Amino acid sequence: MEHRKILTFSYDDGVTQDVRLIALLNKYGMKGTFNLNSGLLGRDGALVRNGVRVNHIKVQPQDVRYIYEGHEVAAHTLTHPFLPQIKEDEIIRQVEEDRLRLSEICGYEVVGFAYPGGGVNHDKRVADIIRAHTGVRYCRHTDSSHSFDPQTDLYEFAPTVYHHEEWDKMFELGKEFLELKTDKPQIFYVWGHAYEFDIHDTWDRFEEFLNMMAGAEDITYATNKEALLSDLF
């Protein structure tokens, strides 16, 4: 990494809206990490969020490699359980089997992980189990830090901001990051789900954010793996 400022994106569930999102990231020279449930690939479905019904259709397993080419695939458990409520051996199976299946599908070793579920979707017990018994090297949860500072525990990594519920904050932090002059490593980590852009049709708003952040000479645009496992952190 040449720069000490890094922008990275992380999107969960492996839904078909990822295709449109990746096209936008590619257009503006951005990179993202996409957290997939290998046990649910290809499944049809829908969700109701904020009173709006949106498609929640999982990508087909045979399409994963080309859809996410140039980005990073990471694990998200086999079937999206709430990990703090299940036993150790099932936590290991859900995480490590997902990681290994995705590694086989993608043709490279998957080393990242995002905790499934909202709210308090992680705890020290779960993090320590994953650290000790899987090949995962970093885990991201869903509690926003609103900070760019490096974090010491990559198994309970806090994202900077959640786009869906923090649009104004994301733009505010984006402007702050662009203006930031620093001699120490700083990371701006945005996360969410691609289907959320369909709820209130906020695709254009997200593209506005990407356009604002694009082309900065002092920012490296990276996957989560490139950002968190780089020599800077």
Summary of the structure (lengths in Angstrom):
residues: 233
radius of gyration: 16.7
end to end distance: 10.4
largest distance: 47.3
contacts: 775
relative contact order: 0.23
helix: 38%
strand: 20%
